[in-house]
Amino acid sequence: MTPPDQEITDDALIGGRLHLLQPARGHRAGHDAVLLAASVPPGARRVVDLGAGVGTAGLAVALRLPLARVTLVEIDPAIAALAARNAGRQDPDMAERVQVVTADVATLARPSGPPVPLAGGADLVLMNPPFNDPARHRISPRAGRARAHSAEDDSMEAWLRAADRLLEASGELRLIHRPEAIGTLIELLHRRAGAVSIRPVHGRPDTPAIRVLVSAIKGRRTPPAILPGLVLADTQGRPTPEAERLLRGGGGLDEH
């Protein structure tokens, strides 16, 4: 099953080690998903990727952590089918460790929702949520791209509620978002998680952050912390050694 009337490309990320079938147009796998995967600590074992798309972040986690079992949750059936195909075409094959669920995030771990993933069954939830509030940003005319990149800011509440239901006690949340969303995220996380850490991601050392990597622990009340920033390129536009290690080498932020 592939998206109707869509050309599918076969692309490689992480230095050619992650192979992805994905639509040629619309939302495409990129640095955000790989950086999100890099933020997952090496001890994660039961991982749920919300809004997984073709599986980029979750499969990158499975690639780096061979003992982890990953559930990819995607609302679009055709894209979810590509995610399932992608799990089976990696080397080594990840199909036995990666499960794909077609569902709306808001229905997860509810009586009327899908039977998996289970409530309290994850030690880590990661998400690359829709970034742009349609009230403030121009939205792509392509439906798939618009759904992947835009949602009202208050929809984040539904994503965080789902993560809270899925996580075990002291389970961890990892997400990537826009810097201007920090205030909203801290406010929403304060109701259900703590030990929030925020790592700014800069395109170059002399420019403002373009993304933030955010982590939180369910049930904690520790104050937020700002971590050292991650810089992707030097002032000449050349990738930094750390960016190369993460984006091409498949390393983790907590691994040196």
C-alpha positions as CSV (number, residue, x, y, z in Angstrom):
1,M,0.0,0.0,0.0
2,T,1.4,3.4,-1.0
3,P,0.0,6.9,-1.0
4,P,-2.4,7.2,-4.1
5,D,-1.0,9.1,-7.0
6,Q,2.3,9.6,-5.2
7,E,5.8,9.0,-6.5
8,I,7.8,7.1,-3.8
9,T,11.5,7.8,-3.4
10,D,14.1,5.5,-1.8
11,D,16.4,7.7,0.3
12,A,19.3,7.1,2.7
13,L,20.0,9.0,6.0
14,I,22.6,8.7,8.7
15,G,25.5,8.1,6.4
16,G,23.6,5.7,4.3
17,R,22.6,3.3,7.1
18,L,18.9,4.2,7.4
19,H,16.9,3.5,4.2
20,L,13.5,5.1,3.8
21,L,10.7,4.8,1.3
22,Q,8.8,8.1,1.4
23,P,6.5,10.3,-0.8
24,A,8.5,12.4,-3.2
25,R,6.3,15.4,-2.3
26,G,4.9,16.6,1.0
27,H,6.5,16.0,4.4
28,R,10.0,14.6,4.0
29,A,12.4,13.0,6.5
30,G,15.1,15.4,7.7
31,H,17.5,16.5,10.4
32,D,14.7,17.1,13.0
33,A,13.8,13.4,13.2
34,V,17.5,12.3,13.3
35,L,18.3,14.9,16.1
36,L,15.2,13.7,18.0
37,A,16.4,10.1,17.7
38,A,19.9,11.2,18.9
39,S,18.4,12.6,22.0
40,V,17.1,9.2,23.2
41,P,19.3,7.9,26.0
42,P,21.1,4.5,25.5
43,G,19.1,2.8,28.2
44,A,15.7,3.1,26.5
45,R,14.1,-0.2,25.8
46,R,10.3,0.3,25.2
47,V,10.0,3.3,22.9
48,V,6.8,4.9,21.4
49,D,7.2,7.3,18.5
50,L,4.1,9.6,18.1
51,G,3.3,11.0,14.7
52,A,6.0,8.7,13.3
53,G,5.5,9.4,9.6
54,V,7.5,6.9,7.5
55,G,9.3,6.0,10.7
56,T,12.5,8.1,10.6
57,A,13.0,8.9,14.3
58,G,11.8,5.6,15.6
59,L,13.8,3.6,13.2
60,A,16.9,5.7,13.9
61,V,16.5,4.8,17.5
62,A,16.2,1.1,16.7
63,L,19.3,1.4,14.5
64,R,21.4,2.8,17.4
65,L,19.8,0.8,20.2
66,P,19.6,-2.9,19.1
67,L,17.9,-3.9,22.4
68,A,15.1,-1.4,22.0
69,R,11.6,-2.3,20.9
70,V,9.8,0.6,19.1
71,T,6.2,1.3,18.3
72,L,5.5,3.8,15.5
73,V,2.2,5.6,15.7
74,E,1.0,7.3,12.5
75,I,-2.5,8.6,11.7
76,D,-2.2,8.3,7.9
77,P,-2.7,4.6,6.8
78,A,-0.7,5.0,3.6
79,I,2.3,6.6,5.4
80,A,2.0,4.0,8.2
81,A,2.2,1.3,5.6
82,L,5.5,2.8,4.3
83,A,6.8,2.9,7.9
84,A,6.1,-0.8,8.2
85,R,7.9,-1.5,4.9
86,N,10.8,0.6,6.1
87,A,11.2,-1.4,9.3
88,G,11.6,-4.6,7.2
89,R,14.1,-3.3,4.8
90,Q,16.9,-2.2,7.2
91,D,20.1,-4.1,7.7
92,P,19.6,-5.9,10.0
93,D,15.9,-6.3,9.5
94,M,14.0,-4.5,12.3
95,A,10.5,-5.9,11.6
96,E,10.6,-8.1,14.8
97,R,11.5,-5.1,17.0
98,V,9.3,-2.4,15.4
99,Q,5.5,-2.3,15.5
100,V,3.4,0.1,13.5
101,V,0.0,1.3,14.7
102,T,-2.3,3.4,12.6
103,A,-4.1,5.7,15.0
104,D,-4.9,9.2,16.1
105,V,-2.6,10.2,19.0
106,A,-5.6,11.4,21.0
107,T,-7.1,7.8,21.0
108,L,-4.0,6.0,22.5
109,A,-4.3,4.2,25.8
110,R,-8.0,4.8,26.0
111,P,-10.8,2.2,26.2
112,S,-12.1,3.1,22.7
113,G,-8.6,3.3,21.2
114,P,-6.2,0.7,19.7
115,P,-5.1,-2.2,22.0
116,V,-1.4,-1.1,21.6
117,P,0.6,0.7,22.7
118,L,-0.4,-0.1,26.2
119,A,-1.1,2.5,29.0
120,G,2.0,2.8,31.1
121,G,3.9,0.4,28.8
122,A,6.6,2.8,27.5
123,D,9.8,3.9,29.2
124,L,10.3,6.6,26.6
125,V,8.0,8.5,24.3
126,L,9.3,10.6,21.5
127,M,7.5,13.1,19.3
128,N,8.1,15.5,16.5
129,P,4.7,17.2,16.7
130,P,3.1,19.5,14.1
131,F,5.0,22.8,14.4
132,N,3.0,25.6,12.9
133,D,-0.2,27.2,14.3
134,P,-2.3,27.8,11.2
135,A,-3.5,31.1,12.7
136,R,0.1,32.4,12.5
137,H,1.8,30.6,9.7
138,R,1.1,30.1,6.0
139,I,0.1,26.4,5.6
140,S,1.1,24.2,2.7
141,P,-1.7,23.5,0.2
142,R,-0.7,19.8,0.1
143,A,-2.9,18.1,2.7
144,G,-0.3,15.6,3.9
145,R,2.4,18.2,4.3
146,A,-0.1,20.6,6.1
147,R,-1.1,17.9,8.5
148,A,2.5,17.0,9.3
149,H,3.6,20.6,9.7
150,S,0.6,22.5,11.2
151,A,-1.8,22.3,14.1
152,E,-3.2,24.7,16.5
153,D,-0.9,25.2,19.4
154,D,-3.4,23.8,21.9
155,S,-3.3,20.5,20.1
156,M,0.0,20.0,21.9
157,E,-2.1,19.3,25.0
158,A,-3.5,16.2,23.4
159,W,-0.1,14.9,22.4
160,L,1.3,15.4,25.9
161,R,-1.7,13.8,27.5
162,A,-1.2,10.8,25.2
163,A,2.5,10.6,26.3
164,D,1.5,10.8,29.9
165,R,-0.9,7.9,29.5
166,L,1.7,5.8,27.7
167,L,4.6,6.4,30.0
168,E,5.4,4.3,33.0
169,A,6.2,6.0,36.3
170,S,9.4,8.1,35.8
171,G,9.3,7.4,32.1
172,E,10.9,10.0,29.8
173,L,9.5,12.2,27.1
174,R,11.7,13.6,24.3
175,L,10.5,16.0,21.7
176,I,11.7,18.6,19.2
177,H,10.0,21.9,18.6
178,R,10.3,25.6,17.6
179,P,12.1,27.8,20.1
180,E,9.0,30.1,20.4
181,A,7.0,27.2,21.8
182,I,9.2,26.8,25.0
183,G,6.8,28.8,27.2
184,T,3.8,26.7,26.1
185,L,5.7,23.5,26.5
186,I,6.9,24.3,30.0
187,E,3.4,25.3,31.1
188,L,1.8,22.1,29.7
189,L,4.6,19.9,31.0
190,H,4.4,21.4,34.5
191,R,1.0,19.7,35.0
192,R,2.4,16.2,34.5
193,A,6.2,16.1,34.3
194,G,9.3,17.8,35.6
195,A,13.1,17.7,35.3
196,V,12.5,19.5,32.0
197,S,15.7,20.1,30.0
198,I,16.0,22.3,27.0
199,R,18.8,22.1,24.5
200,P,18.8,24.9,21.8
201,V,19.8,23.8,18.3
202,H,21.6,26.5,16.2
203,G,22.1,26.4,12.5
204,R,25.4,28.4,13.0
205,P,27.1,29.7,16.1
206,D,26.2,33.3,15.4
207,T,22.5,32.8,14.8
208,P,19.4,32.3,17.0
209,A,18.2,28.8,17.8
210,I,16.1,27.2,15.1
211,R,14.9,24.2,17.2
212,V,14.8,23.1,20.8
213,L,15.3,19.5,22.0
214,V,13.1,19.1,25.1
215,S,13.1,16.2,27.6
216,A,11.0,15.7,30.7
217,I,10.4,12.9,33.3
218,K,6.9,11.8,34.3
219,G,6.0,12.7,37.8
220,R,9.1,14.7,38.6
221,R,8.9,18.3,40.0
222,T,12.6,19.3,39.4
223,P,12.9,22.8,37.9
224,P,13.7,23.2,34.2
225,A,17.3,23.5,33.0
226,I,18.9,25.0,29.9
227,L,21.6,22.7,28.4
228,P,24.5,23.8,26.3
229,G,23.4,24.4,22.7
230,L,24.0,22.2,19.7
231,V,25.5,24.0,16.7
232,L,25.1,22.3,13.3
233,A,27.5,24.3,11.1
234,D,30.3,26.7,11.6
235,T,30.3,30.3,10.3
236,Q,31.3,29.1,6.9
237,G,28.5,26.6,6.7
238,R,30.6,23.5,7.2
239,P,29.1,20.8,9.5
240,T,30.5,20.8,13.0
241,P,32.1,17.6,14.2
242,E,29.2,17.1,16.6
243,A,26.6,17.5,13.9
244,E,28.6,15.0,11.8
245,R,28.6,12.5,14.7
246,L,24.9,12.8,15.2
247,L,23.5,13.2,11.7
248,R,25.9,11.1,9.7
249,G,27.4,8.8,12.3
250,G,24.1,8.0,14.1
251,G,25.5,8.8,17.5
252,G,23.6,9.9,20.6
253,L,23.7,13.1,22.4
254,D,24.4,11.3,25.7
255,E,27.2,9.2,24.1
256,H,30.7,10.6,23.6
